[in-house]
Amino acid sequence: MLNFKERRVSVSRVFPATRMRRIRRHDFSRRLACENQLSVDDLIYPMFVIEGENKTENIASMPGIQRFSIDLLLKEAEQLVALGVPMIALFPVTPLDQKSLLAEQAYADDALAQRAVRALKQAFPELGIMTDVALDPFTTHGQDGIIDEQGYVQNDITTEILVKQALSHAAAGADMVAPSDMMDGRIAAIREALEDAGYHNTMIMAYSAKYASSYYGPFRDAVGSSDNLKGGNKKTYQMDPANGQEALHEVALDIEEGADMVMVKPGMPYLDVVRQVKDTFAVPTFAYQVSGEYAMHKAAIDNGWLAERPVVLESLLAFKRAGADGILTYFAKDVAQWLAEDQ
């Protein structure tokens, strides 16, 4: 039996008996030999919710993406359900006067995210709702946790508040909580709290390999945390972009602590990590095509440098080829419409 390296040498000697282009000649044969496919079932749509009624706000750094008040969020959700998008990821935009050092609005029963979840689940019980468990939208400094006098994010105190936040989301009806904070031990603490409170079926998608990336800028604009962060960084808790094996360690810990699904973030610059995670653990693995990736695509598209539909579809197919079971992408609604048109 030849190994693959030997077989490649052998094949090169029997040309033209073997012609790799034969299968590429026809549309039908290309379809039959296709290794990966993208479907609407792969999509999670991140959405931003704001206070008010009948209100939308454009996001300058994310052309085509808007913030919605809850009533208009419901109208958008209706379209997504009709298109078959299985889940949305909800991100609240907290008014400045509701931010604090201890992020109390993160777990308030009447806070924006909790009200939005209740409204969505009442209107569209079949639509999956994933909520962000992190404190940066709620802190006056824009960090993902409670800081000490030196500005260092304190792990264990932060985790206590994250647990309260996750429980409040579950109580509101969230199907899945997604801790994006990168505190050590927070998955175990949240899982234990959910079990003790009777939320046995509330899923956890852990942001397990979340890198201290420069691709997050437009998102921070969207949720209003960039001004609070004031040029600071999150390198003391998010991962070093230079590290790959560390990501596997993080994923292993989160699985052991009770995560149902794991995520790599950002997406395309870290597809090697997605592949390693999927091959190593064989668990539901997701990737986030983050705001900076979206903004780069849109800038090139709006300038006429790239064709939108084929480029976006190609970018998402790359996630599938790398092993992602699903993709969080701001293109989800457009892609769902394109895929519906092709049926």
N, C-alpha and C positions, 0 to 999 in steps of 0.2 A: 504494500500500500504506500503510495507516494504521499509525502506531506505536501501542504499547500505550496510551499516554496518550490519544491521539486516539480510539482504538477504545473506550475506556471512556466517553468523552463520547458517541460515536455510539450505543453500546448503550443508554445511558440514554434516548435519544430514541425507541427503537423498542419500548419496553415498551407493551403486554404480549406482543409477539411473543417477547421473551426474558424468561423467568421462571427465575431461578436456583434457585428452590425446587422446580421440577419434579423434578429428579434426587434431591432430598432426601426426596421423598414416600414412597418405598418402600424397604424393606430391600434388596431385590435391586439396585435402581439405585444406592443408596449404595455397596453392595459393588463394583459394576462400575466406579464412578467413583473409588474409593478410590486415592489417590496413594501412600500409604505403608502398609506392613504390618509388624507386629512378629511375629517367629517365634522359636522356641527357638534357632535358629541364630545369633541376634544376641546371645546371652547369655554372659557370662563371670562366674563366681561367685567372689568373693574369700572365702578361707577362712583361719582362724587355727589354727596347730598348736602344741601345747605338749608338754613332756616328760611322761613317765609312761605308765601303762597304764590302760585303762578309765576314762578321766578326761575330764570336761567342766567348763568354767567359763563361767558367764554373764557377759556384758559389760553392766554397769549402764546405760551410756549408749547401748547399741545393743540394745534389747529384742528378743528373738527370735533373736539371733546368739550363737553360742557358740564357745569355743575347744575344740579336740579333740586328744586324744592320737592318735598315729599309728594305733593299732588302730581307734579309733572314726572317725577321718578316712576310713579305708577303707570303713567301713559307709556313711558319708554319700556317698562317691564312688560306691558301687554304686547308690544311689538316683539320683544325678545322671546316671549312664550310662544307666540305664533310662528316664529322662525325656528323654534326647537332648541334654542340655547339652554343648556341644562342648569347653569348656575351663574349668579353674579357675585362679585366681590365688592362689598360696600365700604366706602371711606367717607367719614363725616368731615365737614369743614367747620371747625369750632370757632365761634366769634371770639375776638380778642378779650372781651370782658369776661369770658367764661374760662379762660386759661388760668392755671395756677401752678405753684411749685409742686403741689401734691396731686395734681391731675384728678381732682374729685369728679369732674364731669365725665371721666372715662367710664365710671360705673354707676352714674346716677340713673335711676329708673326712668326718669322723664327726659333723658338726654337725647340728642338728635339721632344717633345711630339706633338706639333702642326703639324710639318711636317709628323710625323708618322700617326697621325689621318687622315690627308688629303690623304696620300697614301693608307691607309687601306680603307677608304670610297670610293675612286675612284675605287679600285680593287674589293672590296666586299661590295657593298652597303647594302646587306642583313644582314651582320654581325654587331651585336650591339657593339658599342665602348663606354666603360666607362672610364673616365679619373679621375685621382687622383687630387683633389684640396687641396693642402697643400704645405708648403714652405720648409720643411726640406730637400728635395733633392737639393735645390737651395741656402741655407744659408751656410755661412762659419762656423757656430757653430752647425749646425745639428738640431736646434730647429725648430718647426713648425710655427714660426712667427718672428716678428721683436722685438728684445730685447732692453731693456733700459740699463743704465750704470751698473745696478746690475745684469744683465743677465735675468731679468724677461720678459716673453713674453707679449707684450702689445696687448690687445684684439682688440681695435677699429682700430688702424693703420694696424694691420695684416689683419683685415676683409676687409679693403679697397683694399689691394693687392689681396686677395683671390677673390674678385669680378672681378678684372681685369683678373685674371687667368681663372676664369670660363667663362668669356665672350670670351677670346681668344680661349678656347677649343670649345665653341659653334660655333664660327666663322669658326673654322677649320673643323667642321662637327661632333663633338662628339654628340652621341645620349643621353648620360647621364653624368652628372658631379657628382662627389662623394666627397664632402668635408670631409676630414679625420682629420682635424686640431683641432676640439673641441673648437673653439672660440665661445663665446656666441653671439647669434644674427646673425651668418653668413648665416644661411639658408634664413632668411627673406631678408637680403641684396642681396644675390645672386638671389633669386627668383624675387625680384623687378627689379633688373638690367636686367635679362633675358627678362622679360616681356617688359620693356621699350625699349629694343633693338630689339624686334620683334621675339625673340627665344621662342615663346609660347609653343612649343612642346619639348623643351629640358628638359629632366627629371632630377630630383635630387634624388640621393640615399644618404641619410645622414648617415654618421658614427655617429649614435646618442648615442650609449652606447659603447664608445671606452675606454677600461680600460688601466691604466698605468701598462701594463703587462711586465713580463720578457720573454715572448714568442716571442718577435719581433726581437731578435738578428740577426738571419740569413737574415731577410728582410733588416735590416740596412746595413748588409754586401753587399747585392745584389744591393742596390741603392747608395752605397758609402757614407752613412751618419754616419756610426758608428765611423769612425776616427774623424769626425768633432765634434761629440757629446762628445767625450773624457770622457766617463764614466758618463756623466750627465744623468739626468732623466727628465721626462715630467709630473711629478706629480702635477704641478700647473695648468694643463689644462686637462689632461686625468684623467679618473675616478679611484677612490680607489677600488681595487679588493674586499674589504670587503663590498661594498655597492650594494644593489639590488634595493631598492625603489628609490634611486636617478636615476637609469637608466630609470625608468618609467617617472620620471619628465623630464629628457632629451628628451626622445622620444616624450612625449606630446608637448613639446615646438617646436620640429622640425616639427611635423605634422602641428601644428598651423601656423608655419612660411612658410609652403609651400612644405615640402618634399613629394615626391611621394612614396618613399620607405624608409625604415629604416634598419639599420644594427646593429648587435651586434658583437663586436670584442674584444678578440679572440672568438673562437667557442666552442670547446668541454668543456673547463673548465667553460663555462658560459651558458650551455644549459638551466639551470634553468631560466636565464634572458630571453633567447629566448622564452621560454614557457610563461612567464609572459607578455612579450610584445605582443605576438600573442593573448593571451587570453584577454588582457586588451583593445587592440586597433583594432584588426581585420584588420590590414593594411598589405600590402605586406612587409614581414619581412625576412631579409636575415642575414646570419652569415658567418663569414670569418674563414675558417680553416687555421690559420696563419702559417707563416714560421717555427716557433718553433714546431708546431704540425706536420708539414710535415717532418721536420728534425728528430724528435723523431721516427716517423714511419719508415722512410728510414733507420735510424741507426739500428733499430731492424730487419728490413727486410734484410738489407745487411749482417747482422751477422747471419742470418738464425734462428733468435729467433721467428719471426712471418712470416706467409705466406701472401704475399703481397695482392693478389686480394681479398680474403675473409675479411681480416682485414680492408683494405681501404673501401670496400663496406659497411662493418658493421659500420665503423666510420661515413660515410656519411648518412647512413640510420638513425643513431641516431639524426642527425640534422633534418631530415624530421619528425621523431617521436616527436621531441621537438617543432615543429611548423614552422620550417624554410620553406619559399617558394622557396628559392634558396640558393646556397652555393658557395662562392668563395673558390676555392681549387686548389692547384698546382698539384693535381692528376687528374684534369678535362680531360686532353687529354687521359690519360690511361683509365680512367673510361669510357669515350665515346667509346673507342675502345672495351673494354670488353663488354659493353652493346650492341654494334653493333654485336659482335660475338654471343651473346646469342639470337639474333632475328631469 
